[in-house]
Amino acid sequence: MIYIACPFWDEDREIRWARVQTATRYAAKLSAKGILCYSPLTYGREIEWSLKYEGTTEAYWREHGLAMLRACDEIHVLKIPGWKKSEGVKEELRVARHWGHRVVFVKPEEIET
């Protein structure tokens, strides 16, 4: 299964929303091809929306994401603006490499096609 790593945090809410949408479109693209994948941004957005942004913490999502990453055997890093600076993406890459997961970097033009 493929874990989709994508930057999330930005002070600008519109940028955060655009990043969730990008990760979701990529997950949909893989899913349409019958490829098993997991997007923490897509999953987390739906849970947070249901809870009206209450009840979960950043620590919860970190632990959840790492548990899901462990269940995967490959990580795809979406190279959208902010990916190199993202602490979350850096940690996901470090952990994925430590566990021997295959790492694929996805260019922006490959997300939509």
C-alpha positions in Angstrom: 0.0 0.0 0.0 1.2 3.6 -0.7 1.3 6.3 1.9 0.8 9.7 0.4 3.0 12.3 2.1 2.1 16.0 1.5 2.8 19.2 3.4 -0.2 20.5 5.4 0.4 23.3 7.8 0.5 26.9 6.7 -0.8 30.0 8.4 -3.1 30.5 5.4 -6.2 28.4 5.6 -6.7 28.5 1.8 -3.2 26.9 1.4 -4.0 24.2 3.9 -7.3 23.5 2.1 -5.6 23.4 -1.3 -3.0 20.9 0.0 -5.8 18.6 1.3 -7.5 18.8 -2.1 -4.2 18.0 -3.9 -3.6 14.9 -1.7 -7.2 13.8 -2.2 -7.0 14.1 -6.0 -3.8 12.1 -6.0 -5.4 9.4 -3.8 -8.4 9.3 -6.1 -6.1 8.9 -9.1 -4.3 5.9 -7.6 -7.6 4.4 -6.3 -9.1 4.7 -9.8 -6.2 2.6 -11.1 -6.9 0.0 -8.4 -3.8 0.9 -6.3 -4.2 0.7 -2.6 -3.2 4.0 -0.9 -3.7 6.0 2.2 -3.8 9.8 2.4 -3.6 11.1 6.0 -4.7 14.6 4.9 -7.8 13.2 3.2 -8.7 10.9 6.1 -7.9 13.4 8.8 -9.9 16.2 7.1 -13.1 14.0 7.2 -12.6 13.1 10.9 -11.9 16.6 11.9 -14.9 17.9 10.0 -17.1 15.4 11.7 -15.8 16.5 15.1 -16.0 20.2 14.2 -12.2 20.5 14.9 -12.6 19.2 18.5 -11.4 16.1 20.2 -8.2 15.3 18.5 -4.7 16.6 18.9 -1.6 17.0 16.8 0.0 14.2 18.8 -3.0 11.9 18.0 -2.6 12.6 14.2 1.2 12.0 14.4 0.8 8.7 16.1 -2.1 7.7 13.7 0.0 8.7 10.6 3.0 6.7 11.7 0.9 3.7 12.4 -0.6 3.9 8.9 2.9 4.5 7.4 4.1 1.3 9.1 1.3 -0.6 7.4 2.4 0.6 4.0 5.4 -0.5 2.0 5.8 2.6 -0.1 5.7 6.4 0.4 4.9 8.9 -2.4 6.0 12.4 -1.5 4.0 15.1 -3.3 6.5 17.8 -4.4 4.1 20.7 -4.0 5.3 24.1 -2.6 6.3 23.6 1.0 7.2 19.9 0.8 10.9 20.5 1.6 10.2 22.6 4.6 7.4 20.5 6.0 8.4 18.9 9.4 5.8 16.3 8.9 7.0 15.2 5.5 10.6 15.2 6.8 9.6 12.9 9.6 7.5 10.6 7.4 10.5 10.3 5.0 12.9 9.5 7.8 10.7 6.9 9.2 9.8 5.3 5.9 13.5 5.1 5.0 14.3 3.6 8.4 11.6 0.9 7.8 12.9 0.2 4.3 9.9 1.6 2.4 10.3 2.4 -1.3 10.3 6.2 -1.7 8.8 7.9 -4.8 8.8 11.7 -5.4 5.8 12.9 -7.3 6.1 16.0 -9.4 3.1 18.4 -9.4 2.3 17.6 -13.1 2.2 13.9 -12.2 -0.5 14.5 -9.5 -3.2 15.6 -12.0 -2.5 13.2 -14.9 
